[in-house]
Structures are given as structure tokens and as C-alpha cells.
Amino acid sequence: AIAALRDVRLPTLSLDTGVVDGLLASNERSETLQWKRFSVSVSCSVFVGHSEDAVALLFDPTAGEEAVSRGRLSFIVELPSLNILHVAKPSGIALPLSTITQAVPVAKERARELGQTLGI
């Protein structure tokens, strides 16, 4: 969706007091959306080994990997600053704060890579 919005072209608007609504739109679409920041979602699946203490996080899981995971963890990351705006743990087993904290740099790196791909 972000890539599509980057290429949107809007008509130029002008004020015309002789028209009921007061706005006239040109037929030419030359105006672009001006973005100051973007945010992207980076998700990982939670996998557990033989004990509940052996937890692994897999970023950008496939549908098959998600199906056998024990939960999900998602980050909303602002681009280009790489600030974490939101962390969600909607399902699955409880995770220690240390595991979530260790995942933050990986989420930021995945967001940075996504931003490069999108040209942000």
C-alpha cells in the first residue's frame, strides 16, 4: 500500500468564488502526496523448544511456519527514524520482556530493509 501511495498523483485544486463549492480541480494530475513519515509492520512467530524456556522468534514467517508457531509478536516501526511506535503480542504463550527487548533491533533492521526496498 505504501508503494502505491508514493506514486499517487492528485489534481491541482484552486479556489473559485464563482462556483457553488468554491473549488475547481484541474484535469491534470501532477500533485504528489507529501509524506513526512511512514510506519510499517514487522512480525515474527514464536516457537518453543522442548522446554518453555527455549523460545525462538522467526521474523517474516511463511503461512506454514505461522500455522505451527505458538504465538505472534508484531512491531510498528516508523520510517526513516526506526522508532518503535507499537508492540503487540496478540496470541500464544507469554514472552519474557528480555525476549521482546532482544527482538527490537531485529525488527528495526527488517523495517530499514523494507524502507530501502520501498525507496523510503
C-alpha positions in Angstrom: 0.0 0.0 0.0 2.8 2.4 0.8 4.5 1.9 -2.6 1.2 2.6 -4.3 0.5 5.8 -2.3 4.0 7.1 -3.1 3.0 7.1 -6.8 -0.4 8.7 -6.4 -0.9 11.9 -8.5 -3.7 14.3 -7.5 -5.3 17.1 -9.4 -4.3 20.7 -8.5 -7.1 22.4 -6.6 -7.9 26.1 -7.0 -10.3 28.4 -5.3 -13.1 29.9 -7.5 -15.6 32.2 -5.8 -17.9 32.0 -8.9 -18.6 28.3 -8.2 -21.0 26.9 -5.6 -18.5 24.6 -3.9 -15.6 27.1 -4.4 -13.1 24.5 -5.5 -12.0 23.6 -9.0 -9.9 20.6 -9.8 -7.6 20.5 -12.8 -7.8 17.6 -15.2 -4.0 17.2 -15.0 -2.8 15.0 -12.1 0.5 16.4 -11.1 0.4 16.9 -7.4 2.1 14.1 -5.2 1.3 13.3 -1.6 3.8 14.8 0.7 4.8 12.3 3.3 6.8 13.2 6.4 6.9 9.7 7.8 5.8 6.2 7.2 5.2 3.3 9.5 5.5 -0.4 8.7 4.5 -3.6 10.4 7.2 -6.2 11.2 6.0 -9.5 12.6 7.6 -12.6 13.9 6.3 -16.0 15.1 7.1 -17.6 18.4 8.5 -21.2 18.5 9.1 -23.2 21.7 11.6 -26.0 22.1 11.4 -28.9 24.4 11.0 -26.6 27.4 9.1 -23.4 27.7 12.4 -21.6 28.3 13.7 -22.4 24.8 11.9 -19.7 22.8 12.9 -18.7 19.3 11.5 -15.9 17.2 11.2 -16.2 13.4 10.8 -12.9 11.5 8.7 -12.8 8.3 7.3 -16.3 8.7 5.6 -18.2 5.9 2.0 -19.3 6.3 3.1 -22.8 7.1 5.5 -21.6 9.8 2.8 -19.4 11.3 0.5 -22.4 11.4 2.8 -24.4 13.7 4.0 -21.4 15.8 3.0 -20.9 19.5 2.2 -17.2 19.0 3.0 -13.9 17.2 4.8 -10.7 18.1 4.4 -7.6 15.9 6.1 -4.2 15.9 5.0 -1.0 14.2 8.2 0.9 13.2 8.4 4.5 11.9 10.5 5.2 8.9 13.0 6.6 8.4 13.6 7.2 12.1 13.2 3.5 13.1 11.4 4.5 16.2 9.2 1.7 17.6 5.6 3.1 17.7 3.8 0.0 19.0 4.4 -3.6 20.1 1.6 -6.2 20.0 1.6 -9.7 21.4 -1.9 -10.8 20.4 -1.7 -14.5 20.9 0.1 -17.5 22.1 2.4 -18.1 25.0 3.7 -15.4 27.3 7.1 -14.0 26.5 9.6 -12.6 28.9 10.4 -8.9 28.5 14.0 -9.8 27.7 12.9 -11.8 24.6 10.9 -8.9 23.3 13.7 -6.5 24.1 16.2 -8.7 22.1 13.8 -8.7 19.2 13.7 -4.9 18.9 17.0 -4.5 16.9 16.0 -7.2 14.5 12.6 -5.6 13.9 14.3 -2.2 13.3 16.7 -3.9 10.8 13.8 -5.6 9.0 12.0 -2.2 8.8 15.1 -0.5 7.5 15.4 -3.1 4.8 11.7 -2.7 3.9 12.2 1.0 3.7 15.1 0.6 1.3 13.0 -1.7 -0.9 10.2 0.9 -1.0 12.6 3.8 -1.5 11.8 5.5 1.8 
